[in-house]
Amino acid sequence: MRFSVRHQTRYLYSEPVRLGARVLRFNPRPDAGRLLSRTLSLEPTPDARQEWPGAFGNLITRVAFAGETDSFVIDRRFELEVVAPPLCEASSPPPLPWPAEADGSNAVCCSRNDVDETVRAFAAELAGQCGGDALALLDRLNERLFVDIRHDIRDEGAARPAAATLARGHGACRDVTNLFLAACRRLGAPARFVSGYQAKADTPDGRRHLHVWPEVFTPVIGWRAYDPTHGVTVATPMLRSAPALRRRRPCRSKADTMALRRRRSIAKSKLKPTRPDRRRVASRRPPRRLGAEVGRNLR
């Protein structure tokens, strides 16, 4: 399947500001698929620009600006071919918890100390229903969150704490993913937060959005993706952009403000979320543009 993506973010400032140095995470991962083309346009034009691999293998872009501006526009476009993950026929992994080496690459995805008591009880209940079968437990967790947590689209704010989403019974994809991660880590399964794009626009408002989902590292299979927002194990192509330990606090919502120092004053920023995201699906015929827009922030 071929993804053709345009991701545009525009900041407007209440007065001219100095942008200074910025770190951008708008690149598809090097292992996401076969990259056909990519461009990154910035207004104003940066005085310096550099790319390097960051944590979890993400490709990071660092830019620096001189002078002042009252707006900042990021326009990322790329085309990339991805394939569905292969079906795993390997033997089942051992029962949870799975040990993690203290200096291993997945150790940071295993923290169990900050899990709320209600989430611990929720995870223990599910574990008791699966008789030690780790994959069955992960499938059950995925299904349970899909059934119990109503799917919202929320333009503003960071991912809610796992306990808050469990108590509310509804949340955006970042909230549901955060709850999935907390339950996995409590049970002893390394898990991480992934942002990117999905091939289908199965959303309450009918629009395409950036999407987030969890990945779990199993001793036999490796990283395995789940989508508790839609209640499926990821068996269709999804384009990973930036796996991370947790959801970073966003500065991209419509009502959010970002403090930028201009001499002795502080200016406020406002986002205009105009980010069309179009995908083309490759088949025997030439790829055909589907023509749907993102238009908003992460759900």
Buried (B, 14 or more C-beta within 10 A) or exposed (E): BBBBBBBBBBBEBEEEBBBEEBEBBBBBBEEBBEBEEBEBEBEBEBEEEEEEEBEBBBBBBBBEBEEBBEBBBBBBBBBBBBEEBEEBEEEBBEBBBBEBEEEEEBEBBBBBEEBBEEBBEBBEEBBEEBEEBBBBBBBBBBBBBBEBBEBBBBBEBBBBBBBBBBEEEEBBBBBBBBBBBBBBBBBBBBBBBBBBBBBBBBBEEEBBBBBBBBBBBBBEBEBBBBBBBBBBBBEBBBBBBBBBBBBEEBEBBEEBBBEBEEEEEBBBBBBEBBBBBBBBBEEEEEBEEBEBBBBBBBB
